[in-house]
Amino acid sequence: MRTSRPVALAALVPAVALALTACSSDTASDDTGESTSAAACTAEDLPTLTDGTLTVGASDPFEPWYVGEPTSGEGFESALIYAVADELGYAADDVVWESVTFEQIVSPAIKPFDVAAYQTTITEERRSAVDFSSPYLTTHQGVIVADDGDFASATALADLEGARVGVTASQTSLDAAESAWGDAVEVVPFSAAGDGMTALTSGTIDAMVMDVDQGVAASTVYFPDTSIVGTLPDVGEPEQLGLVLDKDSELTACVSEAVDTLDENGTLDALRDEWLDSDEIPELS
């Protein structure tokens, strides 16, 4: 895991002229496929919950997504939000964070935020309840084991047969684990990844499945006596993360436009290099 350090947005985001150019293009597609004029993608024109303020939803902060509080600008998603806000014309002080649960983020209820950043995988089922921005990261599910456990030397899916494998019930780790092993393992759901990691270190379960980048931080920062042995094969399309907005939000097209600009100008790559460290982890076959 790289040493945490502040993200200098001025170094990551091009000059204001480029940002204005990004928001002056003719059209941008929202999550429903409809086109919206991107000329209105500026802070003074966006219909946010509070005029002139971008309210962002997130749950409990943990590395590598958030280092310290979300307001720090440190961690992949914290830095991403401030970069998106900058593209839309918001100053850092105009970004307000709202603490929410993951269930609030993905449920069809009216949102107490304009946009949420909390490692939310884009799925067709979730699209029926919420809008997603353009994807900002393609990721995989990692398998973590205890260094002194029976499965510490696992290098293949078959090596974990018979194990008790923890997953986070409301996230895609459940589907990935069931697809990878079927009935060859006992899948144990937890309400939160931290609960599963605590069970792993106590010997209650033999392995824990979670987003691989989250797993790197879990095994190096929070639970140092554990290690990632590999990633699970993708289930269907590659797993991609997106920012979440209320269904049919008027902001979706502009937020997607901002994410696309950050992808095109190299900012997303810079953020990945800064905060994520999972490129060398092999896939379990």
C-alpha positions as CSV (number, residue, x, y, z in Angstrom):
1,M,0.0,0.0,0.0
2,R,1.4,3.4,-0.9
3,T,2.0,5.9,1.9
4,S,-1.0,8.1,2.2
5,R,-0.4,11.7,1.1
6,P,-2.6,14.6,0.1
7,V,-3.8,14.7,-3.5
8,A,-2.8,18.0,-5.1
9,L,-5.9,18.7,-7.3
10,A,-4.1,21.4,-9.0
11,A,-1.6,18.9,-10.3
12,L,-4.2,16.4,-11.3
13,V,-6.9,18.5,-12.9
14,P,-5.9,20.6,-16.0
15,A,-6.2,24.3,-16.2
16,V,-9.6,26.0,-15.7
17,A,-9.8,26.6,-19.4
18,L,-9.9,22.9,-20.1
19,A,-12.6,22.4,-17.4
20,L,-14.7,25.1,-19.0
21,T,-14.2,23.4,-22.4
22,A,-15.4,20.1,-21.0
23,C,-18.6,21.8,-19.9
24,S,-19.3,23.6,-23.1
25,S,-19.8,20.6,-25.4
26,D,-23.1,20.3,-27.1
27,T,-24.7,17.3,-25.3
28,A,-24.1,14.7,-22.6
29,S,-25.9,11.4,-22.2
30,D,-27.5,10.7,-18.9
31,D,-28.1,7.3,-17.3
32,T,-31.3,6.8,-19.2
33,G,-29.6,7.4,-22.6
34,E,-31.3,10.8,-23.1
35,S,-29.3,13.8,-24.1
36,T,-29.0,16.9,-22.0
37,S,-27.3,20.2,-22.8
38,A,-23.9,20.2,-21.1
39,A,-23.9,24.0,-21.3
40,A,-25.7,24.0,-18.0
41,C,-23.0,21.9,-16.3
42,T,-21.9,24.7,-14.0
43,A,-22.4,25.1,-10.3
44,E,-24.7,28.1,-10.6
45,D,-27.0,26.2,-13.0
46,L,-27.1,22.7,-11.5
47,P,-30.3,21.9,-9.6
48,T,-28.7,20.5,-6.4
49,L,-30.4,20.0,-3.1
50,T,-28.9,23.2,-1.9
51,D,-28.1,26.0,-4.4
52,G,-24.4,26.4,-4.9
53,T,-23.6,23.3,-2.8
54,L,-22.8,19.7,-3.9
55,T,-24.0,17.3,-1.2
56,V,-22.1,13.9,-1.3
57,G,-23.2,10.7,0.3
58,A,-20.8,8.2,1.8
59,S,-20.8,5.6,4.5
60,D,-18.0,4.7,7.0
61,P,-14.7,5.9,5.6
62,F,-11.9,3.4,5.1
63,E,-8.8,3.1,3.0
64,P,-8.0,3.2,0.1
65,W,-11.3,5.0,-0.7
66,Y,-11.1,7.5,2.2
67,V,-8.1,8.3,4.3
68,G,-9.4,10.0,7.4
69,E,-12.6,11.9,7.0
70,P,-14.1,12.3,3.5
71,T,-13.4,16.1,3.8
72,S,-9.6,15.3,3.7
73,G,-9.5,15.0,-0.1
74,E,-7.3,11.9,0.6
75,G,-8.2,8.5,-0.6
76,F,-9.4,7.5,-4.1
77,E,-13.1,8.4,-3.8
78,S,-12.6,11.5,-1.7
79,A,-10.1,12.9,-4.2
80,L,-12.4,11.8,-7.1
81,I,-15.3,13.7,-5.7
82,Y,-13.3,16.9,-5.3
83,A,-12.0,16.5,-8.8
84,V,-15.6,16.0,-10.2
85,A,-16.7,19.0,-8.1
86,D,-13.9,21.1,-9.6
87,E,-15.0,20.1,-13.1
88,L,-18.5,21.3,-12.3
89,G,-17.3,24.6,-10.9
90,Y,-17.6,23.9,-7.2
91,A,-14.9,25.1,-4.8
92,A,-13.8,22.5,-2.2
93,D,-15.7,24.5,0.5
94,D,-18.9,24.0,-1.6
95,V,-18.8,20.2,-1.1
96,V,-20.8,18.9,1.9
97,W,-20.7,15.3,3.0
98,E,-23.7,13.4,4.2
99,S,-23.3,10.1,6.2
100,V,-25.6,7.4,4.8
101,T,-25.8,3.6,4.7
102,F,-25.0,1.6,1.7
103,E,-28.7,0.5,1.6
104,Q,-29.7,4.2,1.4
105,I,-27.4,4.6,-1.5
106,V,-28.8,1.8,-3.7
107,S,-32.4,1.9,-2.6
108,P,-35.2,3.5,-4.6
109,A,-35.9,6.1,-1.9
110,I,-35.4,9.8,-2.4
111,K,-31.8,10.6,-1.7
112,P,-30.4,13.0,1.0
113,F,-27.5,13.7,-1.4
114,D,-26.8,14.9,-4.9
115,V,-24.3,12.2,-5.6
116,A,-22.8,9.3,-3.6
117,A,-19.3,7.8,-3.8
118,Y,-19.1,4.5,-2.0
119,Q,-17.7,1.7,-4.2
120,T,-21.0,0.9,-5.8
121,T,-20.9,-1.6,-8.6
122,I,-23.1,-0.7,-11.6
123,T,-25.7,-3.5,-12.2
124,E,-28.9,-3.6,-14.2
125,E,-30.9,-4.4,-11.1
126,R,-29.6,-1.3,-9.3
127,R,-30.2,0.8,-12.4
128,S,-33.9,0.2,-11.9
129,A,-33.7,2.1,-8.6
130,V,-30.9,4.7,-9.0
131,D,-28.8,6.5,-11.7
132,F,-25.1,5.9,-12.2
133,S,-22.5,8.1,-13.6
134,S,-20.0,6.9,-16.2
135,P,-17.8,4.2,-14.6
136,Y,-14.7,5.5,-12.8
137,L,-13.0,2.1,-12.0
138,T,-13.0,-1.4,-13.3
139,T,-12.4,-3.7,-10.3
140,H,-12.5,-7.4,-9.2
141,Q,-13.3,-9.3,-6.0
142,G,-10.3,-10.4,-3.9
143,V,-10.0,-13.4,-1.6
144,I,-8.3,-12.7,1.8
145,V,-7.1,-15.4,4.1
146,A,-5.3,-15.5,7.5
147,D,-1.6,-15.8,7.3
148,D,-1.6,-18.7,9.8
149,G,-4.8,-20.3,8.5
150,D,-5.3,-23.6,6.7
151,F,-5.8,-21.8,3.3
152,A,-2.8,-19.5,3.5
153,S,-1.1,-21.2,0.5
154,A,-4.1,-21.3,-1.8
155,T,-3.3,-20.4,-5.4
156,A,-6.5,-21.8,-7.1
157,L,-10.2,-21.9,-6.5
158,A,-10.0,-25.6,-5.8
159,D,-7.6,-25.0,-3.0
160,L,-10.3,-23.3,-1.0
161,E,-13.0,-26.0,-1.4
162,G,-14.5,-26.8,1.9
163,A,-13.7,-23.4,3.4
164,R,-16.1,-21.1,5.1
165,V,-16.0,-18.0,3.0
166,G,-17.3,-14.6,4.2
167,V,-19.0,-12.1,1.9
168,T,-20.8,-8.8,2.3
169,A,-24.5,-9.6,2.0
170,S,-25.7,-6.5,0.1
171,Q,-22.7,-6.3,-2.3
172,T,-21.5,-8.2,-5.4
173,S,-19.1,-10.3,-3.4
174,L,-22.0,-12.7,-2.7
175,D,-22.7,-13.4,-6.4
176,A,-19.0,-13.6,-7.2
177,A,-18.4,-16.2,-4.5
178,E,-21.4,-18.3,-5.4
179,S,-20.4,-18.2,-9.1
180,A,-16.8,-19.2,-8.4
181,W,-17.4,-22.1,-6.0
182,G,-21.1,-23.1,-6.1
183,D,-21.7,-25.5,-3.3
184,A,-17.9,-26.3,-2.8
185,V,-17.6,-23.7,0.0
186,E,-19.9,-22.5,2.7
187,V,-20.8,-18.8,2.0
188,V,-21.3,-16.8,5.2
189,P,-22.9,-13.3,4.7
190,F,-21.9,-10.4,6.9
191,S,-23.5,-6.9,7.1
192,A,-20.2,-5.2,6.7
193,A,-16.8,-6.1,5.4
194,G,-15.1,-5.2,8.7
195,D,-17.3,-7.7,10.5
196,G,-16.2,-10.4,8.1
197,M,-12.5,-9.5,8.6
198,T,-12.9,-9.7,12.3
199,A,-14.4,-13.2,11.9
200,L,-11.5,-14.2,9.7
201,T,-8.9,-13.1,12.2
202,S,-10.7,-14.9,15.0
203,G,-10.9,-18.2,13.0
204,T,-14.7,-18.1,12.6
205,I,-14.4,-18.2,8.8
206,D,-11.5,-19.2,6.6
207,A,-11.6,-16.5,3.9
208,M,-13.2,-13.2,3.1
209,V,-14.3,-11.9,-0.3
210,M,-14.4,-8.2,-1.0
211,D,-13.3,-5.6,-3.6
212,V,-9.7,-6.3,-4.2
213,D,-8.5,-2.7,-3.6
214,Q,-10.4,-2.6,-0.3
215,G,-8.9,-5.9,0.5
216,V,-5.4,-4.6,0.0
217,A,-6.0,-1.9,2.6
218,A,-7.7,-4.4,4.9
219,S,-4.8,-6.8,4.8
220,T,-2.1,-4.1,5.1
221,V,-3.6,-1.4,7.3
222,Y,-6.4,-2.8,9.4
223,F,-5.7,-6.6,9.6
224,P,-2.0,-7.1,9.0
225,D,-2.0,-10.8,9.8
226,T,-4.0,-11.5,6.6
227,S,-3.1,-11.6,2.9
228,I,-4.9,-11.5,-0.5
229,V,-4.2,-14.8,-2.3
230,G,-6.0,-13.8,-5.6
231,T,-9.1,-12.4,-7.3
232,L,-12.2,-14.3,-8.4
233,P,-13.1,-14.6,-12.0
234,D,-15.5,-11.9,-13.2
235,V,-19.2,-12.8,-13.3
236,G,-20.5,-11.7,-16.7
237,E,-19.4,-8.2,-17.6
238,P,-16.4,-6.7,-15.9
239,E,-17.3,-5.1,-12.5
240,Q,-17.3,-1.3,-12.7
241,L,-17.9,1.3,-10.1
242,G,-20.0,4.4,-10.6
243,L,-21.2,7.5,-8.7
244,V,-24.8,7.1,-7.6
245,L,-27.6,9.6,-8.1
246,D,-31.3,9.7,-7.5
247,K,-33.3,7.9,-10.3
248,D,-33.8,10.2,-13.2
249,S,-31.7,12.9,-11.6
250,E,-31.1,16.1,-13.6
251,L,-27.5,16.0,-12.5
252,T,-26.6,12.6,-14.0
253,A,-25.5,13.8,-17.4
254,C,-23.3,16.5,-16.0
255,V,-21.7,14.2,-13.4
256,S,-21.0,11.7,-16.1
257,E,-19.5,14.4,-18.3
258,A,-17.2,15.3,-15.5
259,V,-16.1,11.7,-14.9
260,D,-15.5,11.3,-18.7
261,T,-13.4,14.4,-18.8
262,L,-11.3,13.1,-15.8
263,D,-10.8,9.8,-17.7
264,E,-9.8,11.5,-20.9
265,N,-7.3,14.0,-19.4
266,G,-5.5,11.4,-17.3
267,T,-6.8,12.4,-13.8
268,L,-8.5,9.0,-13.1
269,D,-5.2,7.2,-14.0
270,A,-3.3,9.5,-11.7
271,L,-5.8,8.9,-8.8
272,R,-5.5,5.1,-9.4
273,D,-1.7,5.3,-9.3
274,E,-1.9,7.4,-6.1
275,W,-4.3,5.4,-4.1
276,L,-4.8,1.9,-5.5
277,D,-2.3,-1.0,-5.5
278,S,-3.8,-4.2,-6.8
279,D,-2.4,-4.6,-10.3
280,E,-0.1,-7.5,-9.5
281,I,-2.7,-9.7,-7.7
282,P,-3.3,-12.8,-9.8
283,E,-6.7,-14.3,-10.7
284,L,-7.5,-17.6,-9.1
285,S,-8.2,-20.2,-11.7
